[in-house]
Amino acid sequence: MKPRRRQRWATAFRKYVDFINKNIYWRRVHAEGIENMPADGNPIVLVSNHQNCLNDPLTLALLLKDRRPNFLARANVFAVHPLVNKFLRALGLLPAYRVQYEGFSAVRKNQGTLSEVDNALRSGETVILYPECGHQDKRWLGNFSLAYLKMAFGAAEASGFEQEVFVMPTANHYSHYYHAREDMMIRFGEPISLAPYYDLYKEQPRAAMRQVNEIVRAKIEELMLNINDLENYEEIDYLRESRFGEQFAEAKGLNPDLLPDKLKADKALVAGIEQAKEQNPEEVEKLFDKTRKLIKGIKELGIRDWLFEGERSRFKQIWQGVLLLLGLPLFVACIIPTALMFIVPAIFIKKFIKDQMFHSSINVGATAFITYPICCLIPTIVMICTGAWIKGLIYFVAFPLFFIYAWNYIRWTVKYVGQYRFILPRNRKKVEQMRALRSQVFAKLNELLKATSQAL
């Protein structure tokens, strides 16, 4: 059996979604270690941490250009319409029936899905699974279900244990979960062959799966940022994202504005905090207590940590305001054709979506299926068909720039408002209190890290 090839329409649609994903929604997409993927034709169960709903499998599948990935999705989306069912399956999606959504009786239908997974693996294809069985709303790694190994070993067993099946550990990481024009990264580890565990699986299948699962989970943990201390998660997350975290990266010769470098620095910083906590738990708890007060004070002021860096003055505020006013006409020109790309996702999110981890998925989906065709493709086609083909081509090329500028202008305005709050006379006393507390927190953290060889 050989890997199936994509149909031409599926390949074209994939390129279109890839363009939306990489060039419009995300600012940068990084892939590290993708060369570790075994050649197409090798059966691979690719497993990963699950950090951001649809964006995780979507970007991963788009990176695997030379193979046909298959991944599981909620079964209810396949029941919308027979054409939808056919469309999703052509893209490589398979239905997963779950008790909480389809009931106990429907779970038996998973046997058909498992059979399709088995056929895909025996054909040398790739199956993408998320063993946490749900996305996390923090940068940490949950417990793994062994279902992915049942599928992997099951495919090997179906071949009489003659076919070598691989488990491929990967990890997702984001500069920000919920916003467009951010960076995301997928890191690929070394493939793990199940062949050395076949004999153990024949005698003790559960023991073999547990043994492999420990290895896979440890490999994924190495690839990602895993903040285990959930009780103090907000404090640790603030420290790594603050100016201290940036200086920590710079001290290690890393660029804090480059996501792969920032991840390396963040992993070292979090490891240093964990080690300091083991060595001096009382002092670290005092640090967390001060950090909590700092975070609360910053939130009450409605400002961000970066505002404490550099000079903040009325003069600077005035000339930045002038620049925003000068850029306003261009913003208006850019927001008119792109307004739906801001409005439609916001309506859906506000009305239907409570889980923030779905927000960026809704944004990407709305952009690809609704707003980009309406705002860009249809006007371009109309202009070309009416003879204004030069204008149409210019509009088509410039449209992504319209969106990027409009998005950045909104962000600049939000930052400007934060700066205004920062220099307000009525906030001056509290700002200085927070500045002093912030200096204490950073100094204390650096002192605690000295014992772990991770100080600035």
N, C-alpha and C positions, 0 to 999 in steps of 0.2 A: 504493500500500500504506500502511496506517495502523498505528500501534503497537497491539499486542495489549493487551487489558485483563486484569487479574487476575480469576480466578474468585472468587466470593464467599467460599468457604471459605479460599482463599489469603489474601484480604484480612483475614479474621478471625484466621487463624493468625499473620499478620504483626503484627497489633496486639498479640496475646498475647506474642509473642517480643519485640516492642519494649518492652512493659511490663517483662518480666523483665530485659532488657538495660539499660534506662535507670534503672529505679527500684529494682531489687534488686541486680544485679551491680555496676554502676558507681555511683559517688557522683554524678558529673556527667559529661555528654557535651556537648562544645562543637562547634559547627559554624561555621567562619569562611569567608565568601565563597561560601556556597551560592547566593546570588543570581546568581553568575556563570554558573550552569548555563544553557545555551541551552534554550529552550522545548521541551516534549515534542513529538516529531515530527521533531526534528533528529537525524540519526544521530551518535552520540557514542561514541568509544572512550575510556573513562575509565581512566587509568593512575595508579599510585601506588607509593610505596615500600611494602615489605612487612615489617612489624615484629612482627606478633603472630598469625600463623596465621589461624584462622577469624574472630577478632574484627575484623580489618581489613575484609573484605568484608561481614560481617554488619552492622556498625554503618553502613557506607557505604550498603548497600542499604536499610536502614531509614530513613536520612535522605532518600532519594530518594522522597518520598511520591507525587509526581505522575507517576511513570514506572515502567515495568516493566524493572528491570535484569536483565541476563544475565551470569553469570560462570562461569568454568571451574573444575571440581573434579576430583579424582582419579577416574579411570574405575572403579576397583575398587568404590567405594561404590555405583555404579549397578547393579552385578551382584549385590547382596545378595538382591534379590527384585524381581519385575516391578512390584509396587505401590510399592516404594521408588523404583524408576526413574521411574515416572510421577509420584510425589510430588515428587521433586527437580526434574524438568523443569518441573512446574507452578510451582515457586518461582523458576524462572529459571536453574537450574544446568545446565551442559552438561558432558559427559564429556571429559576430556583424557587421552589414552592416552600413556604414557611408557615408554620402553624399560626402565628400571630396575624397573618394576612389572609391566607387561603383556607385555613382550618386543617384539622387532622386528616380528613379524607383526601385532600389534595396532595398531601405530602408523598403519597404513594407514587404520584406522577414523577417524582424526582428520579425514579428508576430509569425512566426514559432519558432524562438529562444525563444521568451517570453513564448510560450506554453511549450517548453521543460524545461525552468526554473521553470515554474509553476508545472509541473509534478515532477521535481526533489525535489522541496520544499515540495510538498504534500506527497512525498515518504519518507520524513524525512532526505533528503540529505543536503549537504552544498553547497551554491553558493557563489563564491568569486567575489567581485566587487570592483572597484576603482572609487569612486564617483567624484574624481577630473577630470575624463575623459581624462587623459593624465599624463605622468610622469613629475615631477619637476626636474630642474637641480640644485636646492638648497635645503637646509634643512628648508623648510617652507611648510605650509599647504594652498593649494589653495581653491577656492570655490567649493561647492558640488552641483552636479546635484541631483535631487530628484528621478531619475529613479530607484535607488536601493530600495527606499521605495515603489514605485509603484509596483515593483515586489513582495516585501515582503507582503504588504497589499493585493495585488492581489491574492497571494496564500492563505492568510487567508480568503478572501472573497469567493474564489472558494470552500473552505471547509465549507461554511456557517458560518464562524467565530467560528467554533468549535475547530479548530486546533490552538495551541499556536505557533506562529512564533517568532523567536528570531533574533535580530540584534546583531552581535558580533563585537565590535570595536577592531582593532588591529593596530599596527604601525611597520614599518620597520626602521632600523637604520644601517648605515655602517661606519666602520672606514675609508674607502676610497671607492669611487664609482667605479673607473676605473681599479684598479689593482687586479691581482690575489694574493693569499696568504695574504689576509686581513681578518678582522673579520666582521661578520654581525649578526644582532639580530632581532628577531620578538617578540614583547610584546603583550600579549593578555589581554584585559580588562575584565570587568564583562559583561555578556550577558544582553541585554536589551529586555525584553518581550514586544511585541506589544499589548498583550491582554488588558492592561489598556486603550489603545487608540482606541479600536475597535468601541466603541459607538460614539466617536467624529468623527472617520473616516466615519461612516455611514452617519452622518449629514453634516460634513465639511471635506471632504477628504484632501483638500489642507492644511487646518489649522492643521490637525493631522500630516501630513507629515512634515510640517515646524517645528512643535513643537518637534517631534522626531529627526529631522535632527539637530536641535540646540544641543540636548543632545549628539547625536552620535559624532558630530564634536568636541564638547568640550572634550569628553572622549578621542578621538584620539589625540587631541592636548596635553592632559595631558601625553600621553604615549610616545610622540616623542619630538625631539628637533625642535622647531618652532621659527626660527629667522624672526620676522615680519618686522624688519627694513631693507628692501631690498636695500634702498639707501646706507646704510653703511654695507651691508652684508659682503663684503670682509674683512673689518676691524674687524668686530666682529668675523668672522670665523678664521681670523689669530690669534686673541687674545686667543681664546679658544683652538686652536691647538698649541700654543706656549708653551714655558717653563712656562709662567705665568699660563696657563690653567692647566698644570700638577701639579704645586705647589698648585694651588687652590684646586685641587682634594685631594692631599696629606694632606692639612691642614684640610680637612673634614674627614680624616680617610679613604679615598677611594683610590683605586689603578688605576692610570691613564692608565695602560697597559691592564686593564680589561674593555672591552667595556661597560658592564652594569654599572660599577662604573663611567666610564668616562662620560657616558650619564647623570647620576645623577648630577655630578659636572658641566657639561656643561649647563644643564638646570638651575641650581642655578646661574651660572656665567652670563648667558644671561639675566636671570630675574633681577639680580643685576644691569647690565648695563642699562636695560630698565628703572628700577626704578631711577637710577642715572640720566638718561636723562630727566625724568619727573621733578626731583627735581632741577637739575642744567644743563639745556640744553646747555648753552654757553660753559661751561667747558668741557662737554662731546664732543661737536663739535670740540673743540681744541684738545682733545685727539684723535678723529678720523682723524683730519688733520695730526697730527704727525704720526699716525699709517699708513696713506696712504703714507707718505714720506718714512717711514721705509720699507714698503712692496715694494715700487718702488726701493729703494736702494738695498735691498736684491736680487730682481729679476735681477737688472743690474749686480750685482756681480756673479750671477749664483750659489748662495749658499742657505742653509736652516737655519732656526732659531736655530736648535739644535747645530750648530757649535759654537755658542757664549758661550756655556756651556763647562766648563772644559778647560784643557790646550791643545793648538794646537802648536806643534813645529815641526821643520824639522826632529828631531830624531824620534818622534812618527810617522811622515809621512813615514820615511824610513822603520821602522820595520813593519808597516802595509803593505807597498808595498812588503816587503819580504814574509809576510804571504800570500798575494794574489798570488805571484809567486809560492810559494810552493803548493798552492791549485789549480794552473792552470791545471796540468795534470789530476787531478780528475774532474775538470770542463769540460775539453775536452772529457773525458770518459763519462761524464753524458750528455753532450749536443748532442753528436752524435745520441743516440737513441731518444732523446726528442726534437730535433731541430724543427720538424714539429709543435710541440705544441706551439712554439714561432712564427714560420714563417707564418703558414696558417691564423691564426686570424689577424695578422698584414696586410697581403695582402688584405683580405676582408675589413678590417676596412679602410685602406688607399684608396681603390678603390671605395667602395660602401657606407660606413657609415660616415655621417657627424655629426650626433647627438652623442655626447660622451656618453649619457646615454644608448645607445645600445651596447657600446663596450664590457662590461663585459658579456652581454647576448650572443654576438657573440662568445666570448672566451669560455663560458661554452658549447654552442651548438657545436662549432667546436671540442672541446675536446671530448664530448660525442659521436658524430656521425662520426667524421673523424679521428682526430689525435690519440686518445687513442686506438681505434681498430687497426689502421695501425701500430702504434709504439709499442704497448704492446700486445694486444690480438692475432694478427696474428702471430708475431714471437714466442709467447709462444706456440700456437697451432702447429706451424711448428716443433719446437724443441721437443715437446711431441710426435708428430706423427712420427718423425724420430728416436725415441728411446732415445733422450737426455732429458728425462722427468725431471730429477733432475735439470739440467741447466734451463729447461723451468720454473719450479716452482720457482727457485731462481730468475730468471729474472722477473717473474710476481710479486713476492713480493717486489723486489728491485726497480722496475720501478718508482713507486711514489716517492721514495727517490731520484732517479736520477733527476727527475723534480724539486723537492723541493730544492735540492742542487744547480742545475744550475740556478734556479730563484734567490736564495739568493746570489749566487756568482755575478750575474749581478747587484743586488742591492748594494752589498758591493763595487763593482767597481765604480758604480755611486757615492756612498758616498765618496769614496776615491778621485775621481776627484773633488768633491765639497770641500773637505778638502784642496786639492792642491790649488784651487783658493783662499781659505780663507787665506792661509799663503804666497801667492805670494807677493814679495816685492812691486810690482807696485799697489797692492790692499790694502796695509797696511793702508794707510791714510783713505781711504773710509771705510774700515772695522772698524777702530776705531771710525769714525764718526757715523756709524750705531750702534756700540756697545753703545756709549753714548746716542744716540737717543732712542735706545731700553730700556735702563735703565730709561730714563725720562718717556717713555710711560708706563712701568710697575709700576713705582712709582706713576704716576698720576692716573692710573687705581685703584691701591690699595687705594689711598687717596679718590677717588670718591666712592669706594665701602664701605668705613667705615661708611658712613651715612646710608647705606642699611643693615648693619650687615653682609655683605658678604666679608669683607676684609680678607686677608691672616692672 
